[in-house]
């Protein structure tokens, strides 16, 4: 990267400790970069961003119990000039659509090369969107099959398979404890999923969430 460019204040948010260590080692060797913060699973990311004031945030697409579009909007509310670069481990169309709906500045697989990573940072700092080669290929497929329109904002929230399972069980009037036992998770995790789904659908309670899911075809009526 150009040594004459301004200092990059970089913050990482990733729940994979080994990957996080790798990022820190790589970026710590670059003279233009100052690592100002990092967050894992149980840390308050927004407070960390507010305190450290980064100009670039590198986000794990799969931070536990986080609704990515809501998180990105919260970061934008703190400072609309912050660049947001999302990294993901395992590809799915659903995941890529969810990341695109968040309106981030860059997207890449965690298997990105160092050369591509330097290109990404350069493009982002020059206010250009960045998609790694792997992501760009799949994005083109989504566009060609009319699954994504680059000039049309995604307005409807996207639900993961896990969220859909929880919605169906909520609609079947199971309690959080019963759902947890059925899906092999804790009651607290089920509650976190439920609250996240209420936030992204604007529902005030579980009844409103279920109604939203039925009206929008997320839960087939025959399964309720």
C-alpha positions as CSV (number, residue, x, y, z in Angstrom):
1,X,0.0,0.0,0.0
2,X,1.1,3.5,-0.7
3,X,3.1,4.9,2.3
4,X,1.8,8.4,1.5
5,X,-1.8,7.4,2.2
6,X,-3.4,8.3,5.5
7,X,-3.2,6.1,8.6
8,X,-5.7,3.3,8.6
9,X,-7.3,2.9,12.0
10,X,-8.5,-0.8,12.0
11,X,-10.8,-2.7,14.3
12,X,-11.4,-6.4,14.0
13,X,-14.6,-8.3,15.1
14,X,-14.3,-12.0,14.8
15,X,-15.2,-15.0,17.0
16,X,-12.4,-17.2,15.5
17,X,-9.4,-16.6,17.7
18,X,-6.8,-18.2,15.4
19,X,-8.0,-16.3,12.4
20,X,-8.1,-13.0,14.4
21,X,-4.4,-13.6,15.4
22,X,-3.5,-14.1,11.8
23,X,-5.2,-10.8,10.8
24,X,-3.4,-9.0,13.6
25,X,0.0,-10.4,12.6
26,X,-0.5,-9.5,8.9
27,X,-1.8,-5.9,9.4
28,X,0.5,-5.3,12.3
29,X,3.4,-5.6,9.8
30,X,2.1,-2.8,7.6
31,X,3.3,0.7,8.3
32,X,0.1,2.5,7.3
33,X,-2.1,0.5,9.7
34,X,-2.8,1.1,13.4
35,X,-4.9,-1.7,15.0
36,X,-7.1,0.2,17.4
37,X,-9.4,-2.6,18.7
38,X,-10.7,-6.1,18.5
39,X,-13.9,-7.9,19.6
40,X,-14.8,-11.5,20.1
41,X,-18.0,-13.2,21.1
42,X,-18.9,-11.6,24.4
43,X,-17.7,-8.0,23.9
44,X,-19.7,-4.9,23.2
45,X,-18.7,-4.1,19.7
46,X,-20.5,-0.8,19.4
47,X,-18.9,0.6,22.6
48,X,-15.5,-0.6,21.3
49,X,-16.0,1.2,18.0
50,X,-17.2,4.4,19.8
51,X,-14.2,4.4,22.0
52,X,-11.5,3.5,19.5
53,X,-12.8,5.5,16.5
54,X,-11.7,3.2,13.6
55,X,-12.1,4.3,10.0
56,X,-12.2,0.6,8.9
57,X,-14.0,-2.3,10.6
58,X,-13.4,-5.9,9.5
59,X,-16.5,-7.9,10.5
60,X,-17.0,-11.7,10.7
61,X,-20.2,-12.4,8.8
62,X,-21.2,-15.0,11.4
63,X,-20.7,-13.3,14.7
64,X,-23.0,-15.3,17.1
65,X,-26.5,-14.0,17.6
66,X,-25.9,-10.9,15.5
67,X,-28.3,-9.6,12.9
68,X,-25.7,-8.2,10.4
69,X,-27.9,-5.5,8.7
70,X,-28.9,-4.1,12.1
71,X,-25.3,-4.1,13.3
72,X,-24.1,-2.3,10.2
73,X,-26.8,0.3,10.6
74,X,-25.8,0.8,14.2
75,X,-22.2,1.3,13.2
76,X,-23.4,3.8,10.5
77,X,-25.3,5.7,13.2
78,X,-22.1,6.0,15.2
79,X,-20.1,7.3,12.2
80,X,-21.3,7.1,8.6
81,X,-17.7,7.4,7.3
82,X,-16.6,4.1,8.8
83,X,-15.8,1.6,6.1
84,X,-17.2,-1.9,6.8
85,X,-15.5,-5.0,5.3
86,X,-17.2,-8.4,5.9
87,X,-15.4,-11.7,5.8
88,X,-17.1,-15.1,5.7
89,X,-15.9,-18.8,6.0
90,X,-18.6,-20.9,4.3
91,X,-20.5,-19.7,1.2
92,X,-24.2,-19.9,0.7
93,X,-26.6,-17.8,-1.4
94,X,-28.6,-17.0,1.7
95,X,-25.5,-15.7,3.5
96,X,-24.3,-13.6,0.5
97,X,-27.7,-12.0,0.1
98,X,-27.8,-11.2,3.8
99,X,-24.4,-9.5,3.6
100,X,-25.4,-7.6,0.5
101,X,-28.6,-6.4,2.3
102,X,-26.5,-4.9,5.0
103,X,-25.0,-2.4,2.5
104,X,-21.3,-3.0,3.4
105,X,-18.3,-1.6,1.5
106,X,-16.5,-4.9,0.9
107,X,-17.1,-8.7,1.0
108,X,-14.6,-11.5,0.9
109,X,-14.1,-15.1,1.8
110,X,-11.7,-15.8,4.7
111,X,-9.5,-17.7,2.2
112,X,-8.6,-14.4,0.5
113,X,-5.0,-14.1,-0.6
114,X,-2.7,-11.4,0.8
115,X,-2.5,-9.8,-2.6
116,X,-6.3,-9.6,-2.8
117,X,-6.5,-8.3,0.7
118,X,-4.1,-5.4,-0.1
119,X,-6.2,-4.6,-3.2
120,X,-9.3,-4.7,-1.0
121,X,-7.9,-2.1,1.5
122,X,-6.7,0.1,-1.4
123,X,-10.1,0.1,-3.1
124,X,-12.0,0.6,0.1
125,X,-9.9,3.6,1.1
126,X,-10.6,5.0,-2.4
127,X,-14.3,4.7,-1.7
128,X,-14.7,1.8,-4.2
129,X,-16.7,-1.4,-3.5
130,X,-14.6,-4.6,-3.2
131,X,-15.6,-8.2,-3.8
132,X,-13.0,-10.9,-3.8
133,X,-12.8,-13.1,-6.9
134,X,-14.7,-16.0,-5.3
135,X,-17.5,-13.7,-4.1
136,X,-17.7,-11.8,-7.4
137,X,-18.3,-15.1,-9.3
138,X,-21.2,-16.0,-7.1
139,X,-22.5,-12.5,-7.1
140,X,-22.6,-12.6,-10.9
141,X,-24.6,-15.8,-10.8
142,X,-27.1,-14.2,-8.4
143,X,-27.5,-11.3,-10.8
144,X,-27.9,-13.5,-13.9
145,X,-30.6,-15.6,-12.2
146,X,-32.4,-12.5,-11.0
147,X,-31.8,-13.4,-7.3
148,X,-30.1,-10.1,-6.8
149,X,-30.4,-6.7,-8.5
150,X,-27.4,-4.5,-7.9
151,X,-29.3,-1.2,-8.2
152,X,-32.3,-2.3,-6.1
153,X,-32.0,-2.1,-2.4
154,X,-32.9,-5.3,-0.5
155,X,-35.7,-4.3,1.8
156,X,-37.0,-7.6,3.2
157,X,-35.1,-9.3,6.0
158,X,-33.5,-12.7,5.2
159,X,-33.9,-15.6,7.6
160,X,-31.4,-18.4,8.1
161,X,-32.6,-22.0,8.2
162,X,-32.1,-22.0,12.0
163,X,-34.3,-18.9,12.4
164,X,-37.0,-20.5,10.2
165,X,-36.9,-23.7,12.4
166,X,-37.4,-21.5,15.5
167,X,-40.2,-19.6,13.8
168,X,-42.1,-22.8,13.0
169,X,-41.7,-24.1,16.5
170,X,-42.8,-20.7,18.0
171,X,-45.9,-20.9,15.7
172,X,-46.6,-24.4,17.0
173,X,-46.8,-22.8,20.5
174,X,-43.6,-24.4,21.9
175,X,-41.9,-22.6,24.7
176,X,-38.3,-21.4,24.5
177,X,-37.3,-24.3,26.7
178,X,-39.1,-26.8,24.5
179,X,-37.6,-25.3,21.4
180,X,-34.1,-25.5,23.0
181,X,-34.6,-29.2,23.7
182,X,-35.8,-29.9,20.2
183,X,-32.9,-28.1,18.5
184,X,-30.2,-28.9,21.0
185,X,-29.4,-25.4,22.2
186,X,-29.9,-23.4,25.3
187,X,-33.1,-21.4,26.2
188,X,-31.0,-18.2,26.3
189,X,-29.8,-18.9,22.7
190,X,-33.4,-19.4,21.5
191,X,-34.4,-16.1,23.2
192,X,-31.5,-14.3,21.5
193,X,-32.7,-15.6,18.1
194,X,-36.3,-14.6,18.9
195,X,-35.3,-11.0,19.9
196,X,-33.1,-10.7,16.9
197,X,-35.9,-11.7,14.6
198,X,-38.3,-9.3,16.3
199,X,-35.8,-6.5,15.7
200,X,-35.3,-7.1,12.1
201,X,-39.0,-7.5,11.4
202,X,-40.1,-4.6,13.6
203,X,-42.3,-7.0,15.6
204,X,-43.2,-6.1,19.2
205,X,-43.7,-9.6,20.5
206,X,-43.7,-13.3,19.4
207,X,-47.3,-13.1,18.1
208,X,-46.4,-10.2,15.8
209,X,-43.3,-12.1,14.7
210,X,-45.3,-15.2,13.8
211,X,-47.9,-13.1,11.9
212,X,-45.1,-11.4,9.9
213,X,-43.7,-14.9,9.1
214,X,-47.0,-16.2,7.9
215,X,-47.9,-13.1,5.8
216,X,-44.5,-13.1,4.1
217,X,-44.5,-16.9,3.4
218,X,-41.7,-17.7,5.7
219,X,-43.9,-20.2,7.5
220,X,-46.2,-22.2,5.3
221,X,-49.7,-22.0,6.8
222,X,-50.2,-25.7,6.8
223,X,-47.2,-26.1,9.1
224,X,-48.7,-23.8,11.8
